[in-house]
Amino acid sequence: AVGHSLLLGEEKNEEWDVFKHWDNEQIGRARAIMIKAILATDMSTHFPSVGVLASLVEKVQVEYVEDDTEEEEETNKRHTPLYILSQILAVRETNKEKNPLKEKCRELANLILKFLLHAADISNPAKKNKLLVYWADKALAEFFDQGDREVEL
């Protein structure tokens, strides 16, 4: 809630505006990604999402290998998901025809972003005790504040 307010809301500050050179469409897409990533931190979706991620990684790797014509030894070095994403997403589309592999890579990139936020969200118990307690207190204060605001509505 605080992050949204500072980036896109009432407390927006020009000094911190990472979106100041973006058009409204780009900001809208970024906002949609942020909302989906925040919703993906819900633990009730954790295990199904892990399955979706594993399946999508495999699909992208298989499709990339089918399209790759390099020698096998060199090709095997380049089958990591992040390498594939970097190569496919870096290619600018010169025609309007949709590339199914690129679409899967976009979907995978968005899913990876969700998992990075989810990992950060559930990593608190892995921190040193002093830091763990500090951030747990911050989270609880925000939860109680949100609850108080909802009661007021």
VENVEN-V593797 format. One record per residue. N is the residue number from 1. RES is the residue in three letters. OMEGA is omega in whole degrees, -180 to 180 (999 if undefined). Layout:
n=N res=RES omega=OMEGA
n=N res=RES omega=OMEGA
//
This chain:
n=1 res=ALA omega=-180
n=2 res=VAL omega=180
n=3 res=GLY omega=179
n=4 res=HIS omega=-179
n=5 res=SER omega=-179
n=6 res=LEU omega=-177
n=7 res=LEU omega=-172
n=8 res=LEU omega=-171
n=9 res=GLY omega=-174
n=10 res=GLU omega=-176
n=11 res=GLU omega=-179
n=12 res=LYS omega=-177
n=13 res=ASN omega=-179
n=14 res=GLU omega=-178
n=15 res=GLU omega=-177
n=16 res=TRP omega=-172
n=17 res=ASP omega=180
n=18 res=VAL omega=-178
n=19 res=PHE omega=-171
n=20 res=LYS omega=180
n=21 res=HIS omega=-180
n=22 res=TRP omega=175
n=23 res=ASP omega=-175
n=24 res=ASN omega=179
n=25 res=GLU omega=179
n=26 res=GLN omega=178
n=27 res=ILE omega=179
n=28 res=GLY omega=178
n=29 res=ARG omega=179
n=30 res=ALA omega=179
n=31 res=ARG omega=180
n=32 res=ALA omega=178
n=33 res=ILE omega=179
n=34 res=MET omega=-180
n=35 res=ILE omega=180
n=36 res=LYS omega=180
n=37 res=ALA omega=179
n=38 res=ILE omega=178
n=39 res=LEU omega=-180
n=40 res=ALA omega=177
n=41 res=THR omega=178
n=42 res=ASP omega=-176
n=43 res=MET omega=180
n=44 res=SER omega=179
n=45 res=THR omega=-173
n=46 res=HIS omega=-173
n=47 res=PHE omega=174
n=48 res=PRO omega=-180
n=49 res=SER omega=177
n=50 res=VAL omega=178
n=51 res=GLY omega=178
n=52 res=VAL omega=180
n=53 res=LEU omega=-179
n=54 res=ALA omega=180
n=55 res=SER omega=-179
n=56 res=LEU omega=176
n=57 res=VAL omega=-179
n=58 res=GLU omega=179
n=59 res=LYS omega=-179
n=60 res=VAL omega=-180
n=61 res=GLN omega=-179
n=62 res=VAL omega=-179
n=63 res=GLU omega=179
n=64 res=TYR omega=180
n=65 res=VAL omega=179
n=66 res=GLU omega=-180
n=67 res=ASP omega=-174
n=68 res=ASP omega=-178
n=69 res=THR omega=-179
n=70 res=GLU omega=177
n=71 res=GLU omega=-172
n=72 res=GLU omega=-176
n=73 res=GLU omega=179
n=74 res=GLU omega=-178
n=75 res=THR omega=-178
n=76 res=ASN omega=179
n=77 res=LYS omega=-172
n=78 res=ARG omega=-178
n=79 res=HIS omega=177
n=80 res=THR omega=-178
n=81 res=PRO omega=-178
n=82 res=LEU omega=177
n=83 res=TYR omega=-179
n=84 res=ILE omega=179
n=85 res=LEU omega=-178
n=86 res=SER omega=-179
n=87 res=GLN omega=-176
n=88 res=ILE omega=-177
n=89 res=LEU omega=179
n=90 res=ALA omega=-178
n=91 res=VAL omega=177
n=92 res=ARG omega=179
n=93 res=GLU omega=-179
n=94 res=THR omega=177
n=95 res=ASN omega=-176
n=96 res=LYS omega=-179
n=97 res=GLU omega=-179
n=98 res=LYS omega=177
n=99 res=ASN omega=-177
n=100 res=PRO omega=179
n=101 res=LEU omega=179
n=102 res=LYS omega=178
n=103 res=GLU omega=177
n=104 res=LYS omega=179
n=105 res=CYS omega=176
n=106 res=ARG omega=179
n=107 res=GLU omega=179
n=108 res=LEU omega=179
n=109 res=ALA omega=178
n=110 res=ASN omega=178
n=111 res=LEU omega=177
n=112 res=ILE omega=177
n=113 res=LEU omega=179
n=114 res=LYS omega=-179
n=115 res=PHE omega=176
n=116 res=LEU omega=178
n=117 res=LEU omega=179
n=118 res=HIS omega=179
n=119 res=ALA omega=178
n=120 res=ALA omega=-178
n=121 res=ASP omega=-176
n=122 res=ILE omega=-175
n=123 res=SER omega=-174
n=124 res=ASN omega=-180
n=125 res=PRO omega=180
n=126 res=ALA omega=-178
n=127 res=LYS omega=175
n=128 res=LYS omega=-171
n=129 res=ASN omega=-178
n=130 res=LYS omega=179
n=131 res=LEU omega=178
n=132 res=LEU omega=-178
n=133 res=VAL omega=179
n=134 res=TYR omega=-176
n=135 res=TRP omega=176
n=136 res=ALA omega=177
n=137 res=ASP omega=179
n=138 res=LYS omega=-179
n=139 res=ALA omega=180
n=140 res=LEU omega=178
n=141 res=ALA omega=179
n=142 res=GLU omega=179
n=143 res=PHE omega=-180
n=144 res=PHE omega=178
n=145 res=ASP omega=179
n=146 res=GLN omega=178
n=147 res=GLY omega=178
n=148 res=ASP omega=179
n=149 res=ARG omega=-180
n=150 res=GLU omega=178
n=151 res=VAL omega=180
n=152 res=GLU omega=-180
n=153 res=LEU omega=999
//
